[in-house]
Amino acid sequence: MDSEVAGTNMADKSTVGRTSTLKKQLGLVSATSYMIGNIIGTGIFISPSVILEGMGSSVGLSLLVWTMCGALTYCAAMCYAEYGTRLKKSGGTYTYIREAFGDFVGFLFLWTDFLIGRPLSTALACLAAAQYIMRPLFLSCPDMAPTASKVMVGYVILGFFVMANMYSVKLGARLQTVTTVCKVTALLTIIVAGMVHIGQGHTDNFSEPFKTTHLTPEGVVLAFYAGLFAFTGWSIVNTAVEEICNPYRNIPLAIFGGLAVPTLGYLLANVAYHAVLTNGEILSGIAVAYVFGERKLGFLKWVVLSCVAVSAGGIANVNIFIFSRTYFVGGRDRLFPRFLSMINVHRRTPQPAILVMFILATIYMCLGDIKTVLGAYSFFKSGGECLAVAGIFIIRRRHPAKDNTYQVNWLFPVIYVVFFLVLSVTAITFDPRLYLPTFCVSLLGVPLYFLSRSRWWQMGYLARVNKWITLLCHRILLCEPASPDVV
């Protein structure tokens, strides 16, 4: 078996050196599009009711929460801008946790994200896109669309983006640019209609902006948590540092611009919602963008719904991109199976990691209703980013700055970490059962980590299975293992 793999590798010796690393082919526009497309999801189009309800139906306090969540996200994003110019490794949050706290903590984060985070988010994005695509077929009863039909359409959407990302990095980036344009178009349509409505003198909904009905600490925490969830995805640029051209310039600019557009768009869109709709309509649980379209857009409501469908598909495209790069790095670091770090000889894409993502997302789509674990996913995602930001002082000591390294003021990581810790402790106190499954899945990674370090694991049957998969990826997908050294 080993001689067979060795013989195959020797036969393709000329290609190994050529494919040992990912290629730098993402410019400023592509990186910014990925970031905007990953932050802006379907949440802003469906329902901002959680924040409004948590802030006691106060319009002014709700807008303040959106603004503060954007500012807090900037605190963490600036730390990641420094990471992107200080370290040359892809992998994003996982890489920074591993660099600061070691292999064990990095593995636990990677394991939980592998099993829950990215596949779940991708499956939900595909199903959301399928639901909006099928809505015109069920105008009178939109909730009567067959579940099996939604799942099948979701499979088609998932397969399309998987093949695009396997074929070419540039094709995936171009698709992301298209979906980003659709998201921004939908937001601009809502914003312009809302501003026109305000310009016509309809400002009654803002008469008492800070009047509340029932404000509680639990509601405030949930409102902030929902707002931070709406901004998740800002760390995507750092998952592909090795593929970004001129990272010292493009990474900080992509993070600045990529976060400014959603922050401003979220704030203006919510102003438009509150100008046109009453608090009762926003809190009703109905899709806010659809109700807004019915009230104000006329025929253009179908343009908005189409853009929402495309934007949901864009979230799937982003997750495929992030998943494959993160576990490509995990395989290269030998924390995960080595075959995940293989790159196609001709396409220069991490095809085995993309296929693993496809399999896991397919399984999640078969499970049916998986929205109940979104809160746990959001807690885990933000918690990992908080841990990565907390390690900035350790990474600064281990990786000294160069002349072109972007450096953030120490107050930014301190503000973000302290705020998130207070938020998390309060959230767990009010509803510990919501986060218990995520902790259990993470704890399962503890024995798995030490088992993977044992001689039985590395030299036994599972090692031979890994070699067989590596050989299949080499012969069928024409992939080669990546070099462990980052150029």
BAKE-519917 format. One line per 4 residues: number of its first residue (from 0); for each residue x, y, z of C-alpha. Coordinates in nm, 2 decimals. Example, Ala and Ser with C-alpha at 12.3 -4.5 7.8 and 13.67 -1.06 7.14 Angstrom:
residues 2
0> 1.23,-0.45,0.78 | 1.37,-0.11,0.71
END
This chain:
residues 487
0> 0.00,0.00,0.00 | 0.27,0.24,0.10 | 0.49,0.15,-0.20 | 0.19,0.20,-0.42
4> 0.13,0.55,-0.29 | 0.50,0.62,-0.31 | 0.52,0.50,-0.66 | 0.23,0.72,-0.76
8> 0.38,1.02,-0.59 | 0.71,0.96,-0.77 | 0.53,0.93,-1.10 | 0.38,1.28,-1.04
12> 0.69,1.43,-0.88 | 0.68,1.72,-1.12 | 0.34,1.82,-1.01 | 0.39,1.80,-0.64
16> 0.62,2.11,-0.62 | 0.38,2.29,-0.84 | 0.07,2.23,-0.62 | 0.22,2.24,-0.27
20> 0.05,2.56,-0.18 | -0.27,2.75,-0.25 | -0.24,3.01,-0.52 | -0.28,3.39,-0.45
24> -0.57,3.48,-0.67 | -0.81,3.68,-0.45 | -0.80,4.05,-0.49 | -0.95,4.34,-0.29
28> -1.29,4.32,-0.47 | -1.32,3.94,-0.42 | -1.22,3.95,-0.05 | -1.46,4.24,0.02
32> -1.74,4.06,-0.16 | -1.69,3.74,0.04 | -1.70,3.94,0.36 | -2.01,4.14,0.27
36> -2.18,3.83,0.14 | -2.10,3.63,0.45 | -2.22,3.90,0.69 | -2.54,3.99,0.52
40> -2.77,3.68,0.54 | -3.14,3.63,0.54 | -3.19,3.75,0.89 | -3.21,4.12,0.80
44> -3.47,4.03,0.54 | -3.68,3.79,0.75 | -3.72,3.93,1.11 | -3.55,4.18,1.33
48> -3.82,4.12,1.58 | -3.60,3.96,1.85 | -3.41,4.28,1.90 | -3.73,4.49,1.91
52> -3.89,4.25,2.15 | -3.59,4.23,2.37 | -3.57,4.61,2.40 | -3.92,4.64,2.51
56> -4.07,4.75,2.17 | -3.85,5.07,2.18 | -3.75,5.18,1.83 | -3.47,5.40,1.96
60> -3.32,5.13,2.18 | -3.34,4.88,1.90 | -3.15,5.10,1.66 | -2.90,5.16,1.94
64> -2.84,4.79,1.98 | -2.78,4.75,1.60 | -2.52,5.04,1.62 | -2.35,4.90,1.93
68> -2.33,4.55,1.78 | -2.16,4.70,1.47 | -1.91,4.88,1.69 | -1.83,4.57,1.89
72> -1.78,4.37,1.58 | -1.54,4.64,1.46 | -1.33,4.58,1.78 | -1.29,4.22,1.70
76> -1.25,4.27,1.32 | -0.96,4.51,1.38 | -0.78,4.24,1.58 | -0.83,4.00,1.28
80> -0.69,4.27,1.05 | -0.37,4.26,1.26 | -0.37,3.88,1.25 | -0.40,3.88,0.88
84> -0.09,4.10,0.84 | 0.11,3.94,1.13 | 0.06,3.57,1.04 | 0.07,3.43,0.68
88> -0.14,3.12,0.76 | -0.50,3.06,0.65 | -0.76,2.91,0.88 | -0.90,3.21,1.05
92> -1.03,3.16,1.40 | -0.89,2.81,1.43 | -0.54,2.92,1.33 | -0.54,3.20,1.59
96> -0.67,2.98,1.87 | -0.41,2.72,1.79 | -0.13,2.97,1.77 | -0.22,3.13,2.10
100> -0.34,2.83,2.31 | -0.20,2.52,2.15 | -0.31,2.21,1.95 | -0.55,2.08,2.21
104> -0.78,2.39,2.22 | -0.74,2.44,1.85 | -0.86,2.08,1.79 | -1.16,2.12,2.02
108> -1.27,2.43,1.82 | -1.21,2.26,1.49 | -1.39,1.95,1.60 | -1.71,2.13,1.71
112> -1.71,2.36,1.40 | -1.66,2.05,1.18 | -1.95,1.86,1.32 | -2.20,2.14,1.39
116> -2.10,2.49,1.27 | -2.04,2.50,0.90 | -2.24,2.20,0.77 | -2.55,2.32,0.97
120> -2.52,2.68,0.85 | -2.47,2.56,0.49 | -2.77,2.33,0.50 | -2.99,2.61,0.65
124> -2.88,2.85,0.38 | -2.97,2.61,0.10 | -3.31,2.53,0.25 | -3.38,2.90,0.30
128> -3.29,2.97,-0.07 | -3.51,2.68,-0.18 | -3.80,2.82,0.03 | -3.79,3.16,-0.14
132> -3.75,3.00,-0.48 | -4.06,2.80,-0.43 | -4.27,3.08,-0.28 | -4.41,3.20,-0.61
136> -4.55,2.85,-0.67 | -4.76,2.87,-0.35 | -4.88,3.23,-0.34 | -5.21,3.16,-0.15
140> -5.05,2.91,0.10 | -4.68,2.98,0.12 | -4.64,2.74,0.42 | -4.79,2.45,0.22
144> -4.48,2.39,0.00 | -4.38,2.02,0.04 | -4.08,1.96,0.26 | -3.94,1.70,0.02
148> -3.95,1.95,-0.26 | -3.76,2.21,-0.06 | -3.50,1.96,0.03 | -3.45,1.85,-0.33
152> -3.42,2.21,-0.45 | -3.17,2.26,-0.16 | -2.96,1.97,-0.29 | -2.95,2.13,-0.63
156> -2.83,2.46,-0.49 | -2.57,2.29,-0.27 | -2.44,2.08,-0.56 | -2.42,2.38,-0.78
160> -2.20,2.58,-0.54 | -1.99,2.27,-0.45 | -1.91,2.21,-0.82 | -1.83,2.58,-0.87
164> -1.59,2.58,-0.58 | -1.42,2.26,-0.69 | -1.38,2.39,-1.04 | -1.22,2.72,-0.97
168> -1.14,2.96,-0.68 | -1.21,3.25,-0.92 | -1.55,3.11,-1.02 | -1.66,3.08,-0.66
172> -1.54,3.44,-0.60 | -1.74,3.56,-0.90 | -2.05,3.39,-0.78 | -2.00,3.55,-0.44
176> -1.97,3.89,-0.61 | -2.30,3.83,-0.79 | -2.48,3.72,-0.47 | -2.33,4.01,-0.28
180> -2.47,4.25,-0.55 | -2.82,4.09,-0.50 | -2.80,4.13,-0.12 | -2.70,4.50,-0.15
184> -2.97,4.55,-0.42 | -3.24,4.41,-0.18 | -3.12,4.62,0.10 | -3.10,4.94,-0.11
188> -3.45,4.88,-0.24 | -3.59,4.86,0.11 | -3.38,5.15,0.23 | -3.48,5.38,-0.06
192> -3.85,5.29,-0.03 | -3.82,5.36,0.35 | -3.65,5.69,0.30 | -3.90,5.80,0.04
196> -4.17,5.71,0.29 | -4.01,5.92,0.56 | -3.96,6.21,0.31 | -4.33,6.21,0.25
200> -4.38,6.30,0.61 | -4.46,5.96,0.76 | -4.27,5.98,1.09 | -4.54,5.88,1.34
204> -4.36,5.56,1.43 | -4.06,5.76,1.56 | -4.27,6.00,1.78 | -4.16,5.83,2.11
208> -3.85,5.64,2.02 | -3.73,5.54,2.37 | -4.07,5.45,2.52 | -4.06,5.09,2.64
212> -4.33,4.84,2.74 | -4.13,4.58,2.93 | -3.75,4.59,2.96 | -3.57,4.30,3.13
216> -3.20,4.20,3.16 | -3.28,3.88,2.99 | -3.44,4.06,2.70 | -3.15,4.30,2.66
220> -2.90,4.01,2.65 | -3.10,3.83,2.39 | -3.13,4.14,2.18 | -2.75,4.20,2.18
224> -2.69,3.83,2.11 | -2.93,3.84,1.81 | -2.75,4.16,1.69 | -2.41,4.00,1.71
228> -2.54,3.69,1.53 | -2.65,3.92,1.25 | -2.29,4.03,1.21 | -2.13,3.68,1.22
232> -1.92,3.61,0.92 | -1.68,3.91,0.94 | -1.38,3.67,0.99 | -1.40,3.51,0.65
236> -1.11,3.70,0.49 | -0.87,3.55,0.75 | -0.96,3.20,0.65 | -0.79,3.25,0.31
240> -0.49,3.47,0.40 | -0.26,3.25,0.18 | -0.48,3.32,-0.13 | -0.51,3.70,-0.10
244> -0.29,3.91,-0.32 | -0.09,4.18,-0.13 | -0.24,4.08,0.21 | -0.07,4.37,0.40
248> -0.28,4.61,0.20 | -0.59,4.42,0.10 | -0.68,4.24,0.42 | -0.73,4.56,0.64
252> -0.91,4.73,0.35 | -1.14,4.44,0.29 | -1.22,4.42,0.66 | -1.29,4.80,0.68
256> -1.50,4.81,0.37 | -1.66,4.47,0.41 | -1.79,4.56,0.76 | -1.89,4.92,0.69
260> -2.14,4.82,0.42 | -2.35,4.58,0.64 | -2.33,4.80,0.94 | -2.47,5.10,0.75
264> -2.71,4.88,0.56 | -2.85,4.71,0.87 | -2.91,5.05,1.04 | -3.08,5.21,0.75
268> -3.29,4.90,0.67 | -3.42,4.89,1.02 | -3.50,5.26,1.00 | -3.70,5.18,0.68
272> -3.88,4.89,0.85 | -3.99,5.10,1.15 | -4.09,5.39,0.92 | -4.33,5.17,0.71
276> -4.44,4.90,0.96 | -4.58,4.92,1.30 | -4.42,4.75,1.60 | -4.71,4.49,1.60
280> -4.63,4.40,1.23 | -4.26,4.36,1.30 | -4.33,4.15,1.62 | -4.58,3.93,1.44
284> -4.32,3.68,1.34 | -4.40,3.72,0.97 | -4.12,3.77,0.72 | -4.06,4.14,0.76
288> -3.92,4.19,0.41 | -4.23,4.02,0.26 | -4.47,4.24,0.46 | -4.26,4.55,0.37
292> -4.29,4.46,0.00 | -4.66,4.41,0.03 | -4.70,4.75,0.19 | -4.46,4.96,-0.01
296> -4.30,4.80,-0.32 | -4.58,4.66,-0.53 | -4.43,4.45,-0.81 | -4.08,4.52,-0.69
300> -4.15,4.28,-0.39 | -4.07,3.99,-0.63 | -3.73,4.15,-0.70 | -3.66,4.17,-0.33
304> -3.77,3.81,-0.27 | -3.55,3.69,-0.56 | -3.25,3.88,-0.42 | -3.32,3.72,-0.08
308> -3.32,3.37,-0.24 | -2.99,3.44,-0.42 | -2.84,3.59,-0.10 | -2.93,3.28,0.09
312> -2.75,3.07,-0.17 | -2.45,3.30,-0.13 | -2.43,3.21,0.24 | -2.39,2.84,0.13
316> -2.12,2.95,-0.12 | -1.93,3.13,0.16 | -1.96,2.84,0.40 | -1.82,2.60,0.15
320> -1.53,2.84,0.10 | -1.46,2.88,0.47 | -1.51,2.51,0.56 | -1.27,2.39,0.29
324> -1.00,2.64,0.38 | -1.03,2.58,0.76 | -1.00,2.20,0.73 | -0.74,2.22,0.47
328> -0.53,2.39,0.73 | -0.64,2.15,1.00 | -0.53,1.85,0.78 | -0.20,2.03,0.69
332> -0.13,2.08,1.07 | -0.21,1.70,1.12 | -0.49,1.77,1.37 | -0.73,1.63,1.12
336> -0.69,1.35,0.85 | -0.41,1.44,0.61 | -0.63,1.39,0.30 | -0.82,1.71,0.39
340> -0.51,1.91,0.30 | -0.49,1.78,-0.06 | -0.51,2.02,-0.35 | -0.62,1.95,-0.71
344> -0.32,1.95,-0.94 | -0.48,2.16,-1.21 | -0.75,2.36,-1.03 | -0.55,2.44,-0.72
348> -0.87,2.40,-0.51 | -0.90,2.18,-0.19 | -1.14,1.94,-0.34 | -1.14,1.66,-0.07
352> -1.23,1.92,0.20 | -1.51,2.05,-0.02 | -1.65,1.70,-0.08 | -1.65,1.64,0.30
356> -1.85,1.96,0.34 | -2.10,1.84,0.08 | -2.15,1.51,0.26 | -2.21,1.66,0.60
360> -2.44,1.93,0.47 | -2.64,1.67,0.29 | -2.69,1.47,0.61 | -2.81,1.78,0.80
364> -3.06,1.86,0.52 | -3.21,1.51,0.57 | -3.27,1.57,0.94 | -3.55,1.82,0.87
368> -3.60,2.09,1.14 | -3.26,2.19,1.26 | -3.34,2.56,1.34 | -3.36,2.48,1.71
372> -2.98,2.46,1.74 | -2.91,2.79,1.58 | -2.88,2.96,1.92 | -2.61,2.71,2.03
376> -2.43,2.76,1.70 | -2.43,3.14,1.74 | -2.30,3.10,2.09 | -2.02,2.87,1.98
380> -1.93,3.08,1.68 | -1.90,3.40,1.88 | -1.73,3.22,2.16 | -1.45,3.09,1.93
384> -1.39,3.44,1.79 | -1.38,3.58,2.15 | -1.12,3.32,2.24 | -0.91,3.41,1.93
388> -0.93,3.78,2.01 | -0.82,3.71,2.37 | -0.50,3.55,2.24 | -0.38,3.86,2.06
392> -0.12,3.95,2.33 | 0.02,3.59,2.32 | 0.05,3.60,1.94 | 0.22,3.94,1.95
396> 0.49,3.79,2.17 | 0.54,3.48,1.95 | 0.52,3.66,1.61 | 0.69,4.01,1.63
400> 0.55,4.28,1.40 | 0.72,4.39,1.08 | 0.73,4.73,0.93 | 0.41,4.67,0.72
404> 0.21,4.49,1.00 | -0.12,4.65,1.09 | -0.14,4.70,1.47 | -0.46,4.77,1.67
408> -0.49,4.95,2.00 | -0.50,4.72,2.30 | -0.84,4.86,2.40 | -1.02,4.70,2.11
412> -0.96,4.34,2.21 | -1.02,4.42,2.58 | -1.36,4.58,2.51 | -1.47,4.29,2.29
416> -1.37,4.02,2.53 | -1.51,4.18,2.84 | -1.84,4.26,2.68 | -1.88,3.91,2.53
420> -1.79,3.74,2.87 | -2.06,3.94,3.05 | -2.31,3.87,2.77 | -2.23,3.49,2.77
424> -2.25,3.45,3.15 | -2.59,3.62,3.16 | -2.72,3.41,2.86 | -2.60,3.08,3.02
428> -2.76,3.18,3.35 | -3.10,3.24,3.19 | -3.11,2.93,2.96 | -2.83,2.68,3.02
432> -3.01,2.40,2.83 | -2.98,2.58,2.51 | -2.60,2.57,2.52 | -2.55,2.22,2.68
436> -2.55,2.03,2.35 | -2.27,2.24,2.21 | -2.06,2.19,2.52 | -2.12,1.81,2.50
440> -2.01,1.80,2.14 | -1.70,2.00,2.23 | -1.62,1.77,2.52 | -1.64,1.46,2.29
444> -1.34,1.60,2.12 | -1.12,1.57,2.44 | -1.08,1.19,2.43 | -1.07,1.20,2.05
448> -0.78,1.44,2.06 | -0.57,1.22,2.29 | -0.68,0.91,2.10 | -0.55,1.07,1.77
452> -0.21,1.11,1.94 | -0.19,0.74,2.04 | 0.02,0.49,1.85 | -0.28,0.27,1.79
456> -0.45,0.55,1.60 | -0.15,0.66,1.40 | -0.03,0.31,1.31 | -0.34,0.10,1.31
460> -0.64,0.03,1.09 | -0.76,0.39,1.08 | -0.42,0.51,0.95 | -0.45,0.26,0.67
464> -0.80,0.39,0.59 | -0.66,0.74,0.57 | -0.39,0.62,0.33 | -0.66,0.45,0.11
468> -0.86,0.77,0.10 | -0.55,0.97,0.02 | -0.47,0.74,-0.27 | -0.83,0.76,-0.40
472> -0.81,1.14,-0.39 | -0.48,1.13,-0.57 | -0.60,0.90,-0.85 | -0.96,1.01,-0.89
476> -0.94,1.38,-0.81 | -0.58,1.43,-0.92 | -0.49,1.58,-0.58 | -0.16,1.61,-0.40
480> -0.10,1.67,-0.03 | -0.01,2.04,0.05 | 0.33,2.13,0.18 | 0.33,2.18,0.56
484> 0.54,2.49,0.51 | 0.36,2.82,0.44 | 0.55,3.03,0.18
END
